[in-house]
C-alpha cells in the first residue's frame, strides 16, 4: 500500500459529462501529480502541484483542470468528456518538489460511453 | 526533448530464469534522474528504484539489479531467478533536473513468468 488514496476506483459516464477524481497524498507529502495511462498514449504526465501551487504542466487538455487544496488533497476535473478520455488516471505524491520518488495510488479507471 | 525507449514489449520466461529489461533514454540535461516502476496485474504502480545521473554504480536489491551506463544512455534492469510474482509490466522513467518531477515514461515491458 503506497499510502496514496484515490476515489472512485471506477467511473462510467457518458460523453459530454463532467467528472471529478479525488486524491489524498501520503501523509507528509507536499507534491501531488496526475498521470493518465491509456493504451495508445501510455503513461502521460498531466500536472504537478506542490503545497497548493501548480509547479509543472504536461499535455493536459484545456477541458481538464486540477487543484490542490490547503489540506493537500487534490482533485482532477474532466469536462466535456469524449470517448478518447477513457483511461486509467493515476495520482501520485512525493515529499519534495524535485526528483524525489513518486508513490502512486491505485488509479481511477474512467470509461466514457 | 527527453525520451525513454523500452524496445522489448513483452518477455516470456520460465520460473528461475534470469530476465533483463532494456531501457535507453535521451536527454540534453547533465542532471537527471532515472526510475523503474512495476505495474502488477492489479494495476498499481510500484516504485522500485531511483538513480541520479552522477551515480553510475550498479545497484542490487535482493533478486533485482540495475546497470546504469551513461556512455550508452542505458539503465537496464535484471531480475535474477525470476518468480511467478514478478509477472508485471515494468516501466523505466526519466526526470530532468530542472523540470520538477515530470516523469517521462517508456512504453513498458510486459514480463510473463511461467511456472
Contacts between the chains, C-beta under 8 A, distances in Angstrom:
chain1	res1	chain2	res2	distance
A	2	B	44	6.9
A	2	B	46	7.6
A	2	B	47	8.0
A	31	B	101	6.4
A	33	B	101	6.5
A	35	B	103	7.8
A	42	B	105	6.1
A	42	B	106	8.0
A	42	B	107	5.4
A	42	B	108	7.0
A	43	B	91	6.6
A	43	B	93	8.0
A	43	B	103	7.9
A	43	B	105	4.0
A	43	B	108	7.8
A	44	B	105	7.9
A	45	B	102	5.0
A	45	B	103	6.1
A	45	B	104	7.3
A	48	B	100	5.6
A	48	B	101	6.0
A	48	B	102	6.6
A	50	B	100	7.8
A	55	B	100	5.1
A	56	B	99	6.4
A	56	B	100	4.0
A	56	B	101	7.2
A	56	B	102	4.9
A	58	B	102	6.1
A	88	B	43	6.9
A	90	B	45	6.4
A	92	B	45	7.6
A	94	B	101	6.0
A	97	B	100	6.2
A	97	B	101	7.1
A	98	B	97	7.4
A	98	B	100	5.8
A	98	B	101	6.3
A	99	B	33	4.6
A	99	B	50	7.6
A	99	B	52	7.4
A	99	B	95	5.4
A	99	B	97	6.9
A	99	B	101	6.2
A	100	B	50	8.0
A	100	B	101	6.9
A	101	B	35	7.1
A	101	B	47	4.9
A	101	B	50	5.1
A	102	B	35	7.8
A	102	B	47	6.7
A	102	B	101	6.3
A	102	B	103	6.6
A	103	B	47	6.1
A	104	B	37	7.6
A	104	B	44	6.2
A	104	B	45	3.8
A	104	B	46	7.7
A	104	B	47	7.6
A	105	B	44	7.3
A	106	B	42	7.7
A	106	B	43	6.3
A	106	B	44	4.7
A	107	B	43	5.8
A	107	B	44	7.0
